[in-house]
Amino acid sequence: MPSKAIPRETLLCIDRILREYTDDETDPKHNPAHALGSGSIAAKLRDDFGITISAKTVSRCLEDLQAFYDRPTPSRHRGTALLAEGELGRTTSCDTPSAKRWYWMRSRLFEPSEVEYLATLAKNAPRVRNPEKLCEKLGCLLSVNQRRRLALAPRPEPLPNAIGAPIQTLLYNVNVLEKAIAKGRLVSFSYCKHDGSHGNSELTPERCVGYIPYCVECVEGYYYLVAKAKGRRKSSDGKRIRFRTLRVDRMQEVAPEKRGVSLRPNDYRTLQQEARAYIRAAVNRMPSERIETVRLKCYSGKSVAIVRESFGEREGFSQTTMEGSLPAEFTFRVSADGFSYWAMKFLEDIEVIEPASLRDRIIGMIENNRYGLFEKRASSKLKKEPA
C-alpha cells in the first residue's frame, strides 16, 4: 500500500513518467538504454508536474508503486485493470564510487511489435478517417523512444502476410520471439522455404532447433527474425556468415526453449545491436554485413523524391548540395549488395559515385547484361570505322 506521507497523485505522476520515458530496450554501452535514476525522476516530476520531492522520497515511491503492481486483481476488475498493469525493472551501476540504481518500465499492455502492426493496419485501412491521428493514439501506449522509432514510417507499407499467414498467427509469432529475446532464451520453430529444386515453387518445412534470436524487425512490409547462423558458411568475400534472416510469416510452431543463450549479457546485447543495424540497412529485402556509405547524384526532381522516400530514414542520410539544385547529391549508409540491384532501376536519373567498388559492380552488371547491348554497339561501331 502507498505510504501515508506520500500523496497518491505523486505515485500516478511517477507511473506516467516511467511509461513515457523508459522501456525495456537495451544498449551495449548502457543497460538498459532508456532508464532513469531517482534523481532524474525527481527532476521530471518538478518540470512536468510541478511536484518537488527528494530523490530519496522517489525511491520510496517506486517501492510502493511496485507493491501496487504486484497486488492480485479481482476477476471482476480484470478488464480495466489491464490498463494499469506494469512491472518495474531495477539495476545497480557499480561504475561509480557511489552505486546508483536505475529504474524502467519492464512490461506494458502492448508489445512494440503489436503497436507497430496495428499502426501499419490503420495506415492501410480505407475506412479510417484520420489514420495519422489513430497512429498517434496508438503511440501513446509506448515510451517516447519506442514511439520515435516506430511512428516515423513515411508511407503506408504492405500488410506483412504475403504468403497468406493469418494475422493472428503472425502477431503471436512476433510476440513469442520478442519475449524469448527479452529473456535470453533459445527458440525452435518450423520454417517453410523453397527447396531449391528447378521448377518447384512449393514451400517445404524445415525444423529449426536451438537458434539464438537477436532481434525481430519489420523491413519493407515483412517481419524478420535475425538469429545466429549455424554452420561455417562463408560469404562471397570469404568472411564467415554470422546472421541468418528468417521471415516470421513463414514460421510455424514457434516456441521458446528452456535453455538460455550461452553468451555473456554484454556480448549478447552487442550482437543484438549489430543484428538490428544489419537488417535495417537492407535494400530490396537483401541484408548484408557489407554496410557502406553510399554517395550518389540525382539528375531529376523525380529521382530526388524517390531517394528521399526510400532512404530518408536511413543512418547518416544527408544532402550535400544546395536544396532545390540539380544534380542533387546524397549520402547514407545501406547494404551494398541489395543497393546495387536497386540502383539498376534508375540508371537514367541516378548515378552512384562512391564507394568505387559499388560503382564498378553496377558498371559490370550493365556491361554483362543478357541482352548483349554493349556487344551490338561495339560491333556496329567497328563496321562504321574505316579500315
Buried (B, 14 or more C-beta within 10 A) or exposed (E): EBEEEBBEEBBEBBBBBBBBBBBBBBBBEEBBBBBBBBEBBBBBBEEEBEBEBEEEBBBBBBBBBBEBBEEEEEEEEEEEBEEEEBEBBEEEBEEEEEEEEBBBBBBBEBBBBBBBBBBBBBBBEEEBEEBEEBBEEBBEBBBBBBBEBBBEBEEBBEBBBEEEBEEEBBBEBBBBBBBBBBEBBBBBBBBBEEEEEEEEEEEEEEEBEEBBBBBBBBBEBBBBBBBBBEEEEEEEEEEEBBBBBBBBBBBEEBEBEEEBBEBEEEEBBBBBBBBBBBBBBBBBBBBBBBBBEBBBBBBBEEBBEBBBEBBEBBEEBEBEEEEEEEBBBBBBBBBBBBBBEBBEEBEEBBBBBEBEEBBEBBEEBEEEEEEEEEEEEEEEEEEEEEE
